[in-house]
Amino acid sequence: MKATTRPSSNQLRPVEPQSKAPDRKSKTAATTPAPSETWGSGVADHPLRGHGLVRRVREQVPTAAVRPLTARLELTLKEVATLLALTERTLARRLEEAEGHLDTTESERLLLLDNLALHGLAVFEDQGKFNRWLRRPLPVLEGRSPLAYLDTATSFQVVDQLLGRLEHGVYS
């Protein structure tokens, strides 16, 4: 009988590239890729926090990043327009522009929504379950759904904290 080898736990997990700390002795700063190199077809592949979030907001998100996030969260044009504090018509016009960008306020809201989507997927481990949770009225949000609650930058933080509580098993 042939012995089978089981892969080690290191072989099962994808290896993530480690970022090298900048050399303090070097006078040359690390170059930051241009926004067109980092955006791709989505918004971000990991939650952005602190300076990374501020930098992305200031770069202004391309309007092309709106549709993939909208599709992933199964949002209507009206829902996205409300989240970005725009009218439906303004959002539709911006989405028609091939090389357009959201302004900084709209970019911030879209990036906060993307962070929330990434966190929600990590908590629920299923996009559909997270999308349904976004629409479910919750007593902790004054009977509003998380999606309906997202009308300010602070409300994004409140919903993100709620996801953190769910992640750690705290009943909310």
BELNORMO-V82991 format. One record per run of one state. SS is the DSSP state (alpha for helix, beta for strand, coil for the rest). FROM is the first residue (numbers start at 1). TO is the last residue. Records with the same first field share a line. If there is no record, write none. Layout:
SS = FROM-TO ; FROM-TO
//
This chain:
coil = 1-8 ; 13-34 ; 40-49 ; 60-61 ; 63-63 ; 74-76 ; 84-87 ; 97-100 ; 102-103 ; 125-126 ; 136-136 ; 142-143 ; 150-152 ; 168-172
alpha = 9-12 ; 35-39 ; 50-59 ; 64-73 ; 77-83 ; 88-96 ; 104-124 ; 127-135 ; 139-141 ; 146-149 ; 153-167
beta = 62-62 ; 101-101 ; 137-138 ; 144-145
//
